[in-house]
Amino acid sequence: MNANQLLAFRTVLFNFLLVAFIGLSLRWITLSPVVGVNYRHIVHAHSHMAFLGWVFGSLFLAISAYYVPDSKRAFYEKIFWAFQLAVCGMLFTFPFQGYAIGSIIFSTLHTALAYFFIVRFWSESKTVSNDPGLKYIRTGLLFYVLSTIGPFMLGYVSSKGLQGSDLYNLSLYFYLHFQYNGWFSFTVYGLFISWLYQINPANLKYTEKYFFWLMAIALIPQYSLSTLWADPPSWVFVVGILSSLIQVFAAIHFIRRLLMLTDWTIKIVWWTKLLWGVSAFSFLIKIVLQLISSFPFGVELVSSNHHLIIAYLHLVFLGFISSFILGWFVQNRWLRSDRWSVQLGIILFLLGFILTEAILLLPLISTFGPYTFLLLMSAVPLATGILFLFVGGLKDYTKDSTTFSSSMEAGE
């Protein structure tokens, strides 16, 4: 990691810390409303920082660190800071005005920069075309572009005074689906498979070949799951069930083939095993829940329990995506797991995640009173853990950290 990457890495960790403390403030506002503070505006700031400041920024760093040649990296270092300018603009506009001219300008700027980055990366990543993970990354970027139709539709629908309408919600879920299940997920798949490729390139193609195509084929029709609440025709349920079954089959096939590979688990440091284990378990729960939600009884359960949607979003964002990203940073020694602050940070982060999920599910089995207070308390270890991770990332690792491609050598 060079000095520029180190500063960028610390920046995305700081963004994650901001996400955590904004989330903590939301729990507090729910428990004790603050005069003059608009809850919905803070929610918008929270979600944009989470999506664009933390996940987008982290995946951007991981992609550019591995797939971009050193000779062409200057552009990516510059555009990273342009992204951060847009993120900073959203941080200081959304809390005060929600969706208005200022926040829209900065969010549109981020999207335009992302388009520019995608076109440039698509051209310059051809030099590593033999890496099977690259097709996942490129597919994820295509799904990112597709997801941006959602916000543009939201702007159009809002201009017509249709906030809260079915079309408004369908546009929002369109964006969320192709972000969570498209851009985020496929990039995570790609980074993991590229890591595996470094270890066992000969056998990996038989492991991941069908997984890619089945997951890609299932993703677009699986948007139907996000429309079932609107009481669509029966064939939409059928599409949702079939696409979910394809995804489950793809996951089972991939896991079965993965377990047949040898020696790859011993290359993973212990703390990465923990984080990636949580990520894999969250992924499995995710696809099972998607299958359940494709049936009418699942739709009814989710529709009558809004907190289940929040639990699902946190499961994917924290359990699946963020745990993988943190594990990637640890495995590549961008985060040094030999530091007590990083170890404690990981433990508290995972504890906060588990407590949050458990409390969000509590109303299903009990009407226990202090639900909001418990959610606030569960956010404390989560935010504290990320604070420790940020502190652990402040050490200068320029001389002793590794790049993605050389991280396997450190485990040998």
Secondary structure, 3 states (H helix, E strand, C coil): CCHHHHHHHHHHHHHHHHHHHHHHHHHHHHHCCCCCCCHHHHHHHHHHHHHHHHHHHHHHHHHHHHHCCHHHHHHHHHHHHHHHHHHHHHHCCHHHHCCCHHHHHHHHHHHHHHHHHHHHHHHHHHHHCCCCHHHHHHHHHHHHHHHCHHHHHHHHHHHCCCCCCHHHHHHHHHHHHHHHHHHHHHHHHHHHHHHHHHHCHHHHHHHHHHHHHHHHHHHCHHHHHHHHHHCCCHHHHHHHHHHHHHHHHHHHHHHHHHHHCCCCHHHCCHHHHHHHHHHHHHHHHHHHHHHHCCCHHHHHHHHCCHHHHHHHHHHHHHHHHHHHHHHHHHHCCCCCCCCHHHHHHHHHHHHHHHHHHHHHHHHHCCCCCCHHHHHHHHHHHHHHHHHHHHHHCCCCCCCCCCCCCCHHHHHC
